[in-house]
Amino acid sequence: MVTQRRTLNGVPVDAPRLEDLLQQLLEPIRHAASVSQVVAAAIDYAALDVMSNSATDTAGVPIYVKDLARTPGGVATIKSIAAKCSIAAVLTSLRLHFFRERPLAAEVEMDDNVAFALTTAAGRDKWVGSILLTALANRGGVGSTSDTNDINKDMKCAPTETGLWMVITTEVAEANEGANMILDFDFYAL
């Protein structure tokens, strides 16, 4: 949001532009961010397995989803998520786990094809919630897609951040994966 220098009773103050305030009223839900993950997909996924960039021990990394909150340290209110997988036969349900600070490999299991776990108190402290997406559906040449609406999930960002860190897991087993398949997500937030 852009601020303008104004005066109030002769004292200079920074205030949001009227246009920006009106934009939030007229269009409260906005496209906040798009992220992609190339998934290692080394072997079939069991239920609750992590889907990440690497199956190498401690090499999996979380994904940063920027601009979910409107202000640093604010609350991210996710309203809708559109997901797409590059392989049409992948029909699992995905669960997205969110963290207010970047989780470390020693705190959270983030390696591909390994059961997700918050392994330390520090990892549990950083975790702010999860969202279960609707099952992916085969869309032929497009891949498989999921549109999850009416989420209304509030999660607090770190004091200097407007985004959250994310780890993807399967909710049910999946045997149709392929090495280097791509998961794309579009986030819509208040």
N, C-alpha and C positions, 0 to 999 in steps of 0.2 A: 504494500500500500504506500502510495506517495504522500509525503507530508509537505505542508507549506508553512512558511514562517508567517505568523499573524500576530496581532497584538490584542491583548485583553486588558482593559483598563490601563493602557499605556505600557504593559509588560509584554515583551516578545515571548511567544509560545509556538511550539510546533504542533500542528493539528492536521488530521487527515483531510484530504480534499473532499469536498461535498460529492463529487462525481464517484469517488471510490466508495463512500458510505452508501450512496444510492445503488451502486452496482451490487453490493451485498444484499440489499433488500429486494431488488428486482430479479436477481439470479443467485439465490443462496447456494444452490448446489453447483459446483464447478468441477471441471476436469483438473485434478490436482497433479497427477503424475502418471508416467508410463515407465515400466521397467521390464527387462527381459532377463532370462536366465538360460544359458546353455547348460543342459543337464548331462552329467557323465553317463547315467543309466547303464552301469556296468552289467547288472543282472536284473532279474525280475524283482519288483518291489513287493515287500510284505506290507501289511497294514501298518501304518504309523512310521514308515521309513522316511528319512530325509531325502529330498530331491535337490541335489546341489551340483555345483560345478566340478567337484572332485571326490573320488572315492578313496583317495590317499589319506591315511590316518592324519588327522588334525589339519588337513589342507582345505576343507570346505569353508566357504566364507558366506556371511549373510549379505543380503541385498539392501541397499539404502533406498528408501522410498521418500523422496523429498516433497516438501510443500503440502503435507497433509493437514497441518495446522496453519492458520493465517498469520500467527505471530510466534516468535521464539518462546519456547516454554509453554505454549498454549495447548489446548486440547484438540486432538485430531478426531473429528467426527466423520467416520467413513460411512457413506450412504450406499454405495454401489461399487461392484468390482466386475469388470469384464475380463475373462481369462481365455487364452487360446493356446493350444498345443500344436506343434508342427506335424504331429502324427495323428491322423484321424482315428485310428483304432484305440488310442489311449482314452479310456472312459472312466477313469477313477474320479473320486471326489478329492479335492485338495483342501488342506487346512493351512492357513497362513498364520504363523506365530510372529508376534511383534514385540520389539524390545525398544526401550527409550534410549539406551546407549548400546554401542556396538558390543555384542557378546563375543567373548574370546573362546577359542577352541577348548580351553581347559574348563570353561564354565557351562558350555552348551554343546551337545552333540550336533555337528553340522555337516558331517561327511555323508556323501551319497550312499544310499542303500544300507544305512545303519539306522536302528531305531532312535527316534528323537528322544532326547532327555535333557532336563535342566540338571546338570551334574553337580553344581555347587550352589551355595547360598547366594553368591554374587550373581550367578546366572538367573536364579529365581527372582532376585531383587530387580533385575533389569527387565524382566518379562512383564509386559503390560496387558497381554490378552491375545486371543486368537479368533480367527473367523473361518468357519467352515463354508466353503463354496459349494454351489450345486454341482452335481456330477457333470463332467464333460460329456458332450454329445457329438457324435460323428457328423461332420459337415462336409464330407467328401474332400474335394481339392483344397478347401480352406484349412483343413485339419479338424481338430475337435475344439469346441468352444463351450464356455459356461458364462451365463449372465446372472449374477447374484445381486438382487435389488432389495430394497427395504432393510438394509443392515442396521443402521443407526448405532454403531459401536463407537463409544468414546474412549480414547486412550491418551494419556498425558505424555507430552514430549519432554525431553531434557531441557533445562533452562535456556540453553543457547540454540536449540534446534527447532525446526518446523517439520522435521521428518522423523520416521521410525525405521529401525532395522528389521528385516524380515527373513524368516527361515520357512521354507516350503516343506510340507510333509504330505504323504498319502493318507487318506482316511481308511481306504480299503486296498487290498492287494491289487497289483497291476502287472500283467505279463506281456503287454504289447508295446513296451517302451523300446526306444532305439537310442543307441549311443549318439550323443550330441543333439538330441531333440531340443527344441526351443520352447520355453514357456514365456508367454507375453501377458502382461497385466496392465489394465488401465484402471486407475483409482479415481472415484468421484467423491468429493467431500464437501462439507459445509464450509 
